[in-house]
Amino acid sequence: MAAGQRVLQRPRPILGLPGGVVTAALVALLCLFWGVTYTVVKAALHDASPLMLAVAARGAGVLPALAFALALGGPLPRDWRFHRFAFVLGVFNVAGLSGFINLGSQHVSSGEASLIVYAQPLLVALAARLWLGERGGSRRALGLLLGFAGLVVVLSDRIHPGAHPQWLGYAELFGAALCWTASTLLFKRVPPGAPLVWLTMLQYTYGVLPLIPLMPFTETVRLNLTLHLAALLVLLGAIIGPLGWLIWLYLLERGEASVVSGNVFFVPLVAVLSGVVFLGETLHPLVGAGAALIALGIALVNRSAAPNAERPLAIGERPIVTPARE
């Protein structure tokens, strides 16, 4: 273990359930939230331009997010360095990820968009090895590759590059994957003792600020505030957004970055099934084969995870830093 590296801890038991069951339930809920997001965004774009949608959704979630943080996270942190870290995290997690996804989706199909953005687990695995000292070995590498291969199979009927590749869209979506990768690695360097609930809600709030001055230069701003759009904004901004990021950061706090990232390969599969249920899209016959590859890949990634310490942590408690022994 590298000097200064944290000891990873299991999530604490909840309602008598073992920590492993709690983790699996949180991963499943996160995949459901983020998978349904693609369907919700696709429906909302009928009444809003891409960046305006991102701003409006976060605007709808600001007050609920702050109320949630006050209720569960205690008083507002006063350390300006903490707020600076939350702002930087929000720039990558919210402005970069959401903004680039919405911009890139104007140029390419949803299948291409998902495939490019969900290169993130592979990027995290490479970067975490260099920056965080996570090794994992050949089993983890094989698992990540199998998961990505399963993703390609699931989306195979939706990937239509056409005769003229949309390089701007590809670049924007790859920018989203890079922003998500950067935020994942940055969070692993969060100062010990930082309150997780406040960090989640503040980065969600601060992250929308850079998008506001960019809107006039990147799109024709459009917002047709119907009851349908208002309901979607509340769903995106007040429920899926803050709760999804809280679960994500909670899992990152207790797991290796490449392992946690590998588990989100199920999100595009959920997105495809959500489109079938809510948008009437067709189900490709190879989805089952792709799902099996994803499941096998995730199993290999998780089997490669570093052993956890025995004592579980409470929400918001930070792992103890243990220096390496010579």
Beta strands, then each sheet from edge to edge (+ up, - down):
strand 1: 9-11
strand 2: 309-313
sheet 1: 1+ 2+
end
